[in-house]
Each structure stands twice: as structure tokens, then as C-alpha cells.
Amino acid sequence: MKTITYTFADGTVSEHEVSDELGAVIAEMETQERRNNKRETRRHTSLDYLNDKGIDFTDGSDDMLTALIKQEDEQEFENLLLSFLSPKQVQVFKLRFIERMTRTDIGRQLGVSRQAITKQLETILKKLNLFSEKGCVLRVCRGYR
């Protein structure tokens, strides 16, 4: 006989004795559930993880990127971006975050797929995160995904 412990949503705990066969089935179901949860979440990035890495999705009212653009003229801002990004990445960055184009529209304009633009945006944000970790504060516009 095996003892199965069940914790209810309200915090109460109940223990039940079950046969070895049923205990093995329940243990296999719990293992499968853990595997499914891991499989479902391993490809996803939570907003908490991105916030911990310094990438914030703000409402735009206090968007520091917008403030940076207002403080610097466009050429200085582009030079700053070019110090971290390739010219192609700067172009994608400007189309997405300054002109607020969708990934699909950017892909059409540049002649590549939406998935390629998504991948490039992920690379851009990783590079800018390194920029952020070097002491500069940079918030990326909301609406990334």
C-alpha cells in the first residue's frame, strides 16, 4: 500500500492509502504532468524574466527611449545604435520601435519573413540589454510582440 498526499487549493492536506498499482499510475501521471509543463514553458520567456534582464514594457507615458530620442537628435541616436547594432539592425529597430510598424509590414518592406524579423528583433534586444547592463538605462517600447 502507498500513501498519496493531496494538497487542496485552500491549503488543507489529505492523505489516502492506495494500492501499489494505483500508486504507480498516479506517480506516472505526476511525472508526465511535470514533463508536459517543462515542455510547454521552455520555449516561452516570461515578462518577469525580461524585466529582470532590464527590458521593460511600459505604457509609453514615461518611456525612456522616447525621452532619449527627444534629447538627442536623430543622427546622434543612430550613431549610438550603430555602436551596438549593425546598419540592418538599426533599420529594423527604427521601423519597429520608432515608426511602430508591425513585424509583418517590416518583413514585406525588407523582403524577408515575419519570423526573420522576430529573430532579428530578439537579437537586437539582447544586444541592447548588454548596452543597458553597461550603466545606461534603456526601456524598449511596448508592443514588441
Order of alpha helices (4+ residues) and beta strands (2+ residues): beta-beta-alpha-alpha-alpha-alpha-alpha-alpha-alpha
